């Protein structure tokens, strides 16, 4: 869990959840070589179902996801697919945030993705909420007070919203630079989801392209606020993901100081340079940005994030 690609991993997680939560998924639990999943009591509601004490573990034991509650509103057409839908969504959140790929997940995720694409194109809508969640990878841990995702399918695009709240970190590199809350609204072609699901959770060498339009993105930490909009081409690999758009940062001097406190002196210098070429609007600095090949370029100047 390194700091530089974490925003990209979170956004890949958004897309992953889309794919996992929008299909009439064939009833086929994930194979043991993919992930082990357990949960406590299940509560049916008129809108869907709630699972208590959700736990996922990768086969090597290095990565886990846990949630006090997982609620899925909007049941798939086949009721037997509900458990697999929740499992696939949770698995892809774990895989995206930890950047772990398990080849044993590939066939199962591709199967779920194919039916997810068809259901999105039929105009289905679903809503998921993870409460009291945490993601661990080796000794690093990210805690989430809540993760809420909602998606509406249509042809040819699906529209989605995501909100992460109460984010905190333990033993994560440069955690002083990471957000405590984040939200996003975006659209993407439903036909491109199956390949991305496989790439994120399964084969790390697969790099399908999913073309997204981000209408709004916000991330905050204390008085620091990042806002943006634009477009992106997402893959299962952060280094082959690209994006361009408009970025605004409130209280940039405080962010620069955080970078210095984390001993990220190259990043602090890059942000200071970006400040010089930015447009100033009150307490906000604004730029046109490009993310490509793992490099963030701001108004033509590459920032040393690594």
C-alpha positions in Angstrom: 0.0 0.0 0.0 2.3 2.8 -1.2 1.0 6.3 -1.3 1.5 7.2 -4.9 -1.0 4.8 -6.6 -3.5 4.7 -3.7 -6.0 7.1 -5.3 -5.8 5.1 -8.5 -6.3 1.9 -6.6 -9.3 3.4 -4.9 -10.8 4.5 -8.2 -10.1 1.1 -9.7 -12.0 -0.3 -6.7 -14.9 1.9 -7.6 -15.0 0.3 -11.1 -14.5 -3.1 -9.7 -17.5 -2.7 -7.4 -19.5 -1.6 -10.4 -18.8 -4.8 -12.2 -19.4 -7.0 -9.2 -22.6 -5.5 -8.1 -24.6 -5.2 -11.3 -25.3 -8.7 -12.6 -27.6 -11.6 -12.6 -24.5 -13.6 -11.5 -24.5 -17.3 -12.1 -24.6 -19.2 -8.8 -21.0 -20.2 -8.4 -19.1 -19.5 -5.2 -15.5 -18.3 -5.6 -13.1 -21.2 -5.7 -10.9 -21.9 -2.6 -7.7 -21.0 -4.6 -9.3 -17.5 -5.1 -10.5 -16.4 -1.7 -12.0 -17.7 1.5 -15.2 -15.9 2.6 -17.3 -16.2 5.8 -20.0 -14.1 7.3 -22.4 -14.2 10.3 -26.1 -13.8 10.3 -28.0 -12.8 7.2 -31.0 -10.5 7.4 -33.5 -10.2 4.5 -35.2 -6.9 3.9 -37.8 -5.6 1.4 -35.0 -3.9 -0.5 -32.3 -6.6 -0.3 -30.1 -8.3 2.3 -27.6 -7.5 5.1 -24.7 -9.7 6.0 -23.0 -9.5 9.5 -19.3 -10.0 10.2 -18.0 -10.4 6.7 -14.5 -11.8 6.4 -12.4 -12.4 3.2 -8.9 -13.9 3.1 -6.6 -14.5 0.2 -5.1 -18.0 -0.1 -1.6 -16.7 1.1 -3.1 -15.1 4.1 -1.4 -11.8 3.3 -4.5 -9.7 2.5 -7.9 -9.5 4.2 -11.1 -7.5 4.1 -13.5 -7.4 7.1 -16.8 -5.5 7.5 -19.2 -5.3 10.5 -22.1 -5.2 8.0 -22.5 -5.4 4.3 -25.9 -4.4 2.9 -27.0 -5.0 -0.7 -30.1 -3.3 -1.9 -31.5 -4.4 -5.2 -31.5 -8.1 -5.6 -30.4 -9.8 -8.8 -33.1 -11.5 -10.9 -31.9 -14.9 -9.7 -32.1 -14.9 -5.9 -29.5 -17.6 -5.6 -26.9 -15.2 -7.1 -27.1 -12.7 -4.3 -24.4 -14.3 -2.1 -22.0 -14.5 -5.1 -22.7 -10.9 -6.0 -21.7 -9.7 -2.5 -18.7 -11.9 -2.5 -17.4 -10.6 -5.9 -17.9 -7.0 -4.9 -16.0 -7.5 -1.6 -13.2 -9.4 -3.3 -12.7 -6.7 -5.9 -12.6 -4.0 -3.3 -9.8 -6.0 -1.5 -7.9 -6.7 -4.7 -8.0 -3.1 -5.9 -7.0 -1.5 -2.6 -4.1 -3.9 -2.0 -3.0 -4.4 -5.6 -3.1 -8.1 -5.2 -3.9 -10.5 -8.1 -4.9 -14.1 -7.6 -4.9 -16.2 -10.8 -7.3 -18.6 -9.2 -10.0 -15.8 -9.3 -9.7 -15.2 -13.1 -12.3 -17.6 -14.5 -14.8 -16.9 -11.7 -14.5 -13.1 -12.0 -14.7 -13.3 -15.8 -17.9 -15.3 -15.5 -19.5 -12.8 -13.1 -18.4 -9.9 -15.4 -20.0 -11.3 -18.5 -23.4 -11.4 -16.8 -22.8 -8.1 -15.1 -22.3 -6.4 -18.5 -25.6 -7.8 -19.8 -27.5 -6.7 -16.7 -26.1 -3.2 -16.8 -27.2 -2.8 -20.4 -30.7 -3.8 -19.2 -30.8 -0.8 -17.0 -30.6 -2.4 -13.5 -29.7 -0.4 -10.4 -28.0 -1.6 -7.2 -26.7 -0.2 -4.0 -24.1 -1.5 -1.6 -22.8 -0.3 1.8 -19.9 -1.7 3.8 -19.9 -0.5 7.4 -17.0 -0.7 9.9 -14.7 -2.1 7.2 -11.0 -2.6 7.1 -8.5 -3.8 4.5 -5.1 -5.2 5.5 -2.1 -6.2 3.4 0.8 -7.7 5.4 1.4 -5.1 8.1 -0.5 -2.2 6.5 -4.1 -1.5 7.3 -6.8 0.9 6.0 -9.9 1.4 8.1 -13.2 2.7 6.6 -16.1 4.0 8.7 -18.3 3.5 5.6 -18.1 2.6 1.9 -21.2 3.3 -0.1 -21.7 2.5 -3.8 -24.6 3.0 -6.1 -24.9 2.2 -9.8 -27.5 2.6 -12.5 -27.1 0.6 -15.7 -28.1 1.8 -19.2 -27.0 1.4 -22.8 -24.3 2.1 -23.6 -23.1 3.8 -20.4 -23.6 3.0 -16.7 -23.5 5.9 -14.1 -22.2 5.4 -10.6 -21.5 7.2 -7.3 -19.1 6.3 -4.6 -18.5 7.7 -1.1 -15.7 6.6 1.4 -15.9 8.1 4.9 -13.9 7.9 8.1 -10.7 6.6 6.4 -7.8 6.0 8.7 -4.5 4.3 8.3 -2.1 2.1 10.3 1.5 1.4 9.1 0.8 2.8 5.6 3.6 4.6 3.9 3.2 8.4 3.9 -0.3 8.2 5.4 -0.1 11.9 6.3 -0.7 12.6 2.6 -3.8 10.4 2.3 -7.5 11.4 2.5 -9.9 10.8 5.4 -13.0 11.1 3.0 -13.5 10.8 -0.7 -16.4 10.9 -3.2 -16.7 10.3 -6.9 -19.4 10.4 -9.7 -18.6 8.9 -13.0 -19.9 7.0 -16.1 -18.3 4.1 -18.0 -19.3 1.7 -20.8 -20.9 -1.4 -19.3 -19.5 -3.7 -22.1 -15.9 -3.1 -20.8 -16.3 -4.4 -17.3 -15.7 -8.1 -17.5 -12.1 -7.8 -18.7 -11.2 -5.3 -16.0 -12.7 -7.5 -13.3 -10.4 -10.3 -14.3 -7.4 -8.0 -14.6 -7.9 -6.5 -11.1 -8.7 -9.6 -9.1 -7.0 -12.3 -11.3 -4.3 -12.2 -13.9 -2.0 -9.2 -13.3 -0.8 -9.3 -16.9 -4.2 -8.5 -18.4 -4.6 -4.9 -19.3 -8.0 -4.2 -20.8 -9.1 -0.6 -21.2 -12.1 0.9 -19.5 -12.9 4.4 -20.6 -14.5 6.5 -17.9 -15.7 10.1 -17.6 -15.4 11.5 -14.1 -17.9 14.3 -13.5 -16.8 15.0 -10.0 -14.1 13.8 -7.5 -13.4 15.1 -4.0 -10.9 14.0 -1.4 -10.4 15.8 1.9 -8.0 15.6 4.9 -8.6 18.3 7.5 -8.5 21.7 5.8 -7.0 20.2 2.6 -9.4 19.5 -0.2 -8.8 18.1 -3.6 -11.5 18.4 -6.3 -11.4 17.4 -9.9 -13.2 16.2 -13.1 -12.0 14.7 -16.4 -11.6 11.4 -18.1 -9.5 8.3 -17.6 -8.6 5.0 -19.3 -8.4 2.4 -16.5 -6.7 -1.0 -16.5 -5.7 -3.5 -13.9 -2.3 -1.9 -13.7 -1.7 1.5 -12.2 1.3 2.1 -14.4 -0.8 1.6 -17.6 -3.7 3.7 -16.3 -4.0 7.2 -17.8 -6.2 10.2 -17.0 -6.5 13.9 -17.8 -8.7 16.7 -16.4 -8.9 19.6 -14.1 -7.7 19.6 -10.5 -8.2 22.1 -7.7 -6.5 22.0 -4.2 -7.5 24.1 -1.3 -4.8 25.0 1.3 -1.9 23.8 -0.9 0.8 25.1 1.5 -0.5 22.7 4.2 -0.3 19.8 1.8 3.3 20.8 0.9 4.1 20.8 4.6 2.6 17.3 5.1 4.9 16.1 2.2 7.9 17.6 4.0 6.8 16.0 7.3 6.6 12.6 5.6 10.2 13.2 4.2 8.8 13.2 0.7 11.1 16.1 -0.3 10.8 15.5 -4.1 7.0 15.6 -3.9 7.2 18.7 -1.7 9.4 20.4 -4.3 7.2 19.3 -7.2 4.1 20.7 -5.4 5.9 23.9 -4.8 6.8 24.2 -8.5 3.2 23.3 -9.4 2.0 26.1 -7.1 4.1 28.6 -9.1 2.4 27.7 -12.4 -1.1 27.3 -11.0 -4.1 29.6 -11.3 -5.1 31.2 -8.0 -8.8 31.5 -7.1 -9.2 32.5 -3.5 -7.8 29.7 -1.3 -7.7 27.3 -4.3 -4.9 26.5 -6.7 -6.1 25.1 -10.0 -4.4 23.2 -12.8 -4.9 21.1 -15.9 -3.4 17.6 -15.2 -2.4 14.4 -17.0 -1.6 11.1 -15.4 0.2 8.7 -17.7 2.8 5.9 -17.2 2.8 6.5 -13.5 3.7 10.2 -13.9 1.5 13.1 -12.9 2.0 16.2 -15.2 0.6 19.5 -14.0 0.4 22.3 -16.5 3.2 20.7 -18.5 5.5 20.0 -15.4 6.0 16.4 -14.3 5.7 15.9 -10.5 8.1 13.4 -8.8 5.6 11.3 -7.0 7.9 8.2 -6.7 
